[in-house]
Amino acid sequence: MRLFTAIFICSLFIVSNNTLAEPDLKQQTISYKQQTHTINSVILNELRTVVVQLPKSYQANPNKVYPVIYRLDGAGNIPLISAVMDRLQNNNLAPEVIIVAIENTNRLRDLYPTVNKEPQGPVGQGGGAARFLAFIEQELMPLINKNYRTHNYNVIAGASAAGVFSLYTMQVNPELFQAHIAYSPAVWWNYGASVKATKSFINKSKDLNNYVYINIGEEAGLMRERYNELQQALQSNSLPNLRFFSDAFDNVSHNLTSAAGAFNAYHNLFLPKQMPMSALSDDIESIDVYYKKLSQQWGEQITPPEAAVRQLGYNLVNMQQYERALAVFKHNVKHHPQSVDALWGLGYGYELKGNILQALIKIEAALNVADTTYPYLNALKETKSRLQTQLNKTQ
């Protein structure tokens, strides 16, 4: 009977919880709005163009704020980000975002921190990254924050030379961006100067609350050797708050590593509304800690969702960890005391522990909250009758 009840309740969750349903692709027909800004940069002494893409809900939600993705190398990269983020958002795996695409003028000058002296590359190029970062920090970001509803969660992403720049920004100002994405960063540049700088920065850092994603394609030779050195240094870091992920795509060309890695880069970056089991510790307060972090990242206050927390309890039931499951169900009711499903889940937890009286009390409480529109009212009543019969047999 318990197995049947578990299957039945879990099936209710799957049917009623739209976070697990297939996305409504018709909703994706809503178009994005883009705006172009031309900035007369005093720092760079030239005109710079940026394209800003607003979230689909931007106009309809005038009080909502959004994280910002700063994408280097121009607006040609916006469709890929949009396609990935659309799918993640439709599954409650990421928030909506503002995308700021920065167009190039002199790419090598702006993106490399050092002048290249190695013969295999363009000797004498590079070295302007400090000024370019100053432009972003002092001119571009204030403009974006003034004109759009942003919140303090910023991502910078780029490929090849722009990947080097993305890692460079973390070293110069670790708090400017909360996430750094570097697709196949061209770390061969100038005898691997960026690798040396990144390793030195990581070794000297005592704490780094940040996210880093890097990847590489089919590159070989010095590029692969120097990338591997970078990857190993980041992988072996002892910084507890640095979230590091990497991918290697052996059959993907250098120019396609952005396309190959974009899903993993953003899927690993954003915390999903359905809290994963890996984030649940023995301390039940880890649920609140998780959703506090998620709220800070997404830019909106998100109380632990009833269905998401209940699913954690069901997962623990399937693992036969009934004591922990009961604690999770209790925590869910604390946040959602008037939820029929939360009360039913708690009653189920008590039943699994053999406390039929408390199980019956919670089911009765659920019935007191439920109205005639509740789709599983008859099943809830049947559960009450079954528990009452069990209790009567023990008295």
N, C-alpha and C positions, 0 to 999 in steps of 0.2 A: 504493500500500500504506500509506503514512504517513497519507493522508487516512482510509482505512478504520480504521486503528488509532486515530486521534484520535477519530473518531466513536464507535468501539466503547467506548473508555475513558471518554469523556464520558458515554455512555449508561449505563455502569455506575454512574457517580457519581450521575446523576439518579435511577436506579432505587433505589440503595441508600441515598441520603442523605435521611433523613426531614425534614431542615430545608427541603427544597424541595417536599415533598408537600403535598397539600391537607390542611387540619386535620381531625382527627377530631371532628366536631361532637357526637358522643355524649358526649365527655369534658366538654363544656360544661354538662352537666346537673348537675354537682356544684355545690351551692349555697354561697354565701358566708355567713360568720358575721358578724353585726354586734353591736356592743356600744355602749350609750349611757352617757355620763358627764355628770353635772351638777356643775359646778365653782362653788364659792362664791368668786368672784373678789374678792380684796382690792383689786386695782388698779382694777377697774371698779365695785366696790361693788355687785355684782349677781350673780345666778345665771346661769351660761352653760352651754348644752347643746352637746355635740359627739357625733357618731355616728362610730364607728370600724368600718370594714369590713376584715376580715382576708383575706389571700390564701387561695385554696383549699387550698394545700399547707401552711398554717400549722401545723396540728395534727400532720401526718404528718412534718414536718421540724423537730424541736425545737431544732436547732442552727443553723438558717438565719436570716439577718437580711435585712431588706427596706428598700428606699427608701420614703419616705413622701410622699404627695401631700396637701397641705393645701388643701382646696377651700372657698372662701368661699361664702356664700349658701346653706348648708344641704345636708341629705341628699338633697333632690330632684335634685341633680346627680350622685349616685353611679351610677345606672343607665347614664347616658351614658358616663361614664369607664370603667365596668366592661365595657361592650360593646366599646368601642374597644380597651381593653387586652387583653381576651380574644383578639381577633383578632391583635393584635400578638404576644402571648405564644405563641399557637399556631404562629406562623411564626418563632419565635426572634428577634423584632425588638424585644422589650422584656422586662424582668424582671417578676416578680410584685411587687405593691406593696401597702402599707397605705394606705388612704384615710381621711383624717380630715376630716369635713364639719362646719363650724362654723355653727351656727344663729344667726340674727340676733335682735337685740332692737331697737336703734335704729340702723338701717342707715346712714343718711346721717351721723349723728354719728360712727360708728366708722370708716367707710371713706374719708372725704375728709380729707386732711391740713390743708386750709385752710377757713376759713369763707367761704361764698359771698357776694360783695357785688355780683354782676352781676344786673341785674333780670330777665334771661330765666330764671333759676333760682330755687329757694327761698332767698331772702335770709336770712342769719343761720344757716343750717344748716351742718353739717360742723365740722371742726376737731378731731375726737377721735382721729385716726388714730395719733398718738403713744402715747396710752394703750392703744389697742387692740393695737398692736404689742407694747407692753410686756407685756400680758396673754398674747399668743401666745408671746413669747420666754421670759418668766419663770414663767408658770404652766402654760400648755397644753403646750408642747413638753417640759418636764421630766416632766410626767405621762405623756405618750405614750411617751417614751424609757424611763421606769421600768417601765411596765406591759406594753410590747410589745417585740418583738425588732426594733429599728430599726437602721439604720446611717446614717452621716453623709452621706446624699444626700437632700435635702429639696426638694420642689417646692411652690410656691404658685401657685394659679390662681384667677381670678375674672373676672367680666364686668361691664361698665359701671362703676359706682362701685367694685366690687371689683377691676376691672382697674386702676383708678387706684391702689388700695391695693397691689396686687401690685407695681407699678412703684415705689411709694413705699418698700416694704421694701428694695428693692435699693439705693436711695440712702442709707438710714439705716444699714443693716447688710448690706453686699454678701455677706458670708460666711454669713449665717444660712440662706439658701436658695440652692441651686445652680442653680435654674431658676425663671423668672418667666413666667407665662402670663397675658396680659391680652386677653380677648375684648372687642372694641369698647370700649376704655376711654373713659369719659366725660370726655375731656380738655378739653371746652369749659368745665368748671367753673371759676368764679371767674377769668374772663378768661384762661383757659389756664394757670393757675398750675402745674399738674403738668407741662405741656410745658416751661415755662421751667426748672423745677427739674430735670427729667430732662436737658435739654440742658446745663445748667450742670454737673451731675454727670458726664456723659459727657466733656465738655471738660476737666474737671479730673482725671479718672482716668488713671493711668499704666498700670494693668493691671486687668483685670476678667475673672476666670475664671468665666464664667457663661453661661447660656442665656436668651434672651428671645424670646418669640413674642407678636406682636400681630396683630389683624385688625380689619376694619371691614366693615359691611354697606352698606346703601343710604343711609346718612346723608349729608346735604348741609349747606350753610351753614357756620356757625361751627364746628360739630362736625367737618365734613370738613376745613376749612382747618387747624384746630389739630391734628387727627390727622395730616394730611399733613406738617405741620411736625415732629411727633414722629417719624414714620416715616422721614423724610429724615435727621434727626439721627442716628437709630440705624443706618440703612443706611450712612451715610458715616463711621461711626466708624473710628478707626485702631487699635483695641484688638485685638491678634492672638488673644486667648483668649476674646473675646466672640462667641458663636454667635448670630446674629440671623436670625430668619425672620419674614415677614409675609405676610398674605393680604388681598385685597379681594374681597368678594362683593357685586357691584352689585345683585343682585336678592334679597338676603336682608335681612330686617328686623333691627333692632337686637337684638330678643329671641331671635333664632335664630342669632346669630353663634357662640355656644358650640357648638351642634350642627354648624354648618357647618365650624368650625375645629378641633374636638377631634382628629380623626384626624391632621391635619398637625402640630398642636401636639405630640402625643406621638410620632408617627412620626419627626419630625425631632429630637426630644429624645433618645431612647434609641439608643445605638449597637447595631446588629444583630450577632448572632453571626457572620454571614457578612460578613467584612470587605469593604467596597466597594473597587473598584479605585481610586477617587479618593483613598483613604487610603494607598495603596501608593506610596511614593517610590522613588527609585533606591537608597536605603539599605535593605537588606533588614531591618535592625533595626526599620524602621517597622511591621513585623508585630507584634513584641513590644510596641512602644510602644502600638499600637492596643489590644491585648488587655489591657494593663495599665490603660489608661483605662477600658475596658469593665468590667473587674473592679471597679474603684473605683466605677463608676456602679451596677453591678448588685448589689454587695455580696457577691460570691463570687469565689473565685480561679478564673479561666478560662484554662487553657493554650490557646494557639492551636489550635483544633480541626483535626484531621487533614483531614477532608473540606473544610472551609472554605478552608484554605490551599492544598490541592491544586486547588481550583476557581480560585484566583487564578492558579496556574500554567497551567491550561487556558485561562483567559482570555488570558493573555499569548501562549500558543501560537496562539490564533485571531487575535491581532494580529501574528503572525509575529515576536514579540520573544523569540526562542529563548534568548538568553543570560540574559535576566532570568527567563524561565520556569525554566531550569535552576537558577538561584540560589534561586528559591522552592521548587522540589522538594527541593533539598539542605537548605534550612532546615526543611522539613516533616519530613524524616527525622531531623534533629537532635532535634526534639521527640518524634518517634514512631518510634524506631529499630526497633521490633518490629511495625510495621504493614505488612501485606501491601500495602495500597493505596498507602501512602506510598512504599514501595520500588519498586513497579511504576511509579508516577508518575515517580520519579527515573530509572528505566531508560528510560522513554519520553522523558524530557528528553535523556538522553545519545544516544538513537537519532536524535532530531531534529537533534542537533549533529553527527551522523555518527560518533560514537564507539561503534561496535558492541561492542567489547570491554567497555567499562564498562557499556553497556546490558545485555549478557548477564550480567555479574557481579551487577548489581542484581536482575535477574529471578531468577537462581539464589538470591540471598539471600531474595527474596520467597517462593520455593518452599520454602525451608528453614523459614520461619516459618509458612507456610500449613499447615492440616491438612485432613482430608477433608471437613470441614463448610464450607470456604470455597466459596461458590456459583459462583465463576468459575475454579475450579481447572483445568479442562480448557483454558480460553482462555489461562490463564497458561502452561500447559505448551506449548501451540501457539506462543505468543510466543517461548518459549525455543528451540523447534525452528527457528523461522523465523530468529531471530537467529544461531543456531549455523550454519545453512546459509549465511547471508550472510557470516559470519566465515570459514568454510571457503573460500569463493570468493576471498577476498582473500589467503589464505595460500599 
